[in-house]
Amino acid sequence: MSFLRSIRARFTAWYLLVLAVLLILMAGGLYLFVGRTLYGSVDDGLIHRAGQLASFRDVPTLIAEGRFEGAVGEVVGFYVQTEAGYRITSTHLVENALDMTWVDAAFEGEPSFVTVTTQEGQSLRFYITRFRPALPAGSPATRPEGAQEGTRLGPPGVAVSETGEALPSPEPTVLAIAQPLDRVMAAMSTLRGTLLIAVPLTLLLSAGGGLFLVRRALRPIDRMVAATREIEETDLSRRVAIRSDDELGRLARTLNAMLDRLERAFRRQRQFTDDASHELRSPLSVIEAEATLALRRERSAEDYRGAIATIAEEASSMNRLIDQLLTLARSDAGEESMEIERLDLSELASETVAAMEPVAEEAGVTLAFDGAASAPVEVDPLRIRRVIANLVENAIRYTPSRGQVGVEVHTEGHEAILSVTDTGMGIPAKDLPHIFERFYRVGKARSRSEGGSGLGLAICESIVETHHGTLSVTSQIDVGSQFIVRLPLRGGTADRAANRPTEG
């Protein structure tokens, strides 16, 4: 049953169905063409034979006297119209074989071809036409004209002598001449039997050839299936071999591209799991150590208070880390719902910078804001505020005392630009491509006490990309860094400029 549901079976079935229809149509057309050709040849022979009989004188008399020698199997009969009715003269008895309707039509000048089956089962092809006997010596003979079965010719012409004088008309006579169809019937029977054997045999051979060709054509798919079955979650490095540039080759390339994405995703997932486990292990180890030491022996209230404070701090750190992990997980799954509002990015950045000024003052860093330009955007204010706060906090953290951090908002084309610039330690060139990776820390900032969890920039990038924007960075060692957020403008002059028809 599995084979009947396979593509091979369906392809072969459709192929055989189309081929069977074509073969049946071709066989039927050939049979009809050969039959019409053979019958047409017999009809042409009858017309020619009727012309020959008309060129002989006194043919009816020769037939009546039994002195007429016709071809083998040939039947010749004459119907002469008299006052008493029809007088029949023939080489064989034909008066019972023919319907007199055809004879009457022939007397009216309408010749016909008729196929008649005798009582003995023999098939005869009759040509029934008005007979024009031979003229006197030296006079032209008018011969019967050819006709197809069912056609009608005009009345016979008038015989004239070489001098142009009309000759006396003989008694009205109809010629009925027939030839046996044994050879035609035998040929048609042979052809019919040949076609009845050839068509099924051709379909049978085509079925075998079709299965072979389909199996050969689908063999690359079998190899792809075998290769993909061997690929497991623990080993996604294997790829499907590409052997051609056709549709199957494109399918193989698509599968390989999908495997590349899956491999990168699983690699990131494993790295993320390992990093998260490491990050959670550190505070848990501190909590366990502090609790064990506090319980090992009696301590003063001050010692207990210090241990509990350390445990609370580590628990708070774990809580922040878990919250960040949940944020990234929801973002990856596309489950975070956003409340989009139309607002001015410059105003939102100004409010956030104002909230961060106490942090800057505590670190001895000058925090400045420049947002004179209006930048209308449609964003989730809570998430974009989180991006701005995270970038400003990082800039303050890595900028030494008496350094400067600047936040600027302006527009370029159809984009709103938010830049955070600091005069801090800078980021090494080798680390720049990785700073947006999860749990990645740069240089000295790799310690948890100085560099946080390493998830802040990854969360910022995820939020910005969710708003169809981009987040980029440029940096120089001991000069400083600049983080740039680009968001699409919405409303105001930006939309009018975007919707303005172009000239051309």
Secondary structure, 3 states (H helix, E strand, C coil): CCCCCCHHHHHHHHHHHHHHHHHHHHHHHHHHHHHHHHHHHHHHHHHHHHHHHHHCCCHHHHHHCCCCCCCCCCEEEEEEEECCEEEEEECCCCCCCCCHHHHHHHHCCCCEEEEEECCCCCEEEEEEEECCCCCCCCCCCCCCCCCCCCCCCCCCCCCECCCCCECCCCCCEEEEEEEECHHHHHHHHHHHHHHHHHHHHHHHHHHHHHHHHHHHHCHHHHHHHHHHHHCECCECCCCCCCCCCCHHHHHHHHHHHHHHHHHHHHHHHHHHHHHHHHHHHHHHHHHHHHHHHHHHCCCCHHHHHHHHHHHHHHHHHHHHHHHHHHHHHHHHHCCCCCCCEEEEHHHHHHHHHHHHHHHHHHHCCEEEEECCCCCEEEECHHHHHHHHHHHHHHHHHCCCCCCEEEEEEEEECCEEEEEEEECCCCCCCCCHHHCCCCCCCCHHHHCHHHHCCCCHHHHHHHHHHHCCCEEEEEEECCCEEEEEEEEECCCHHHHHHHHCCCCC
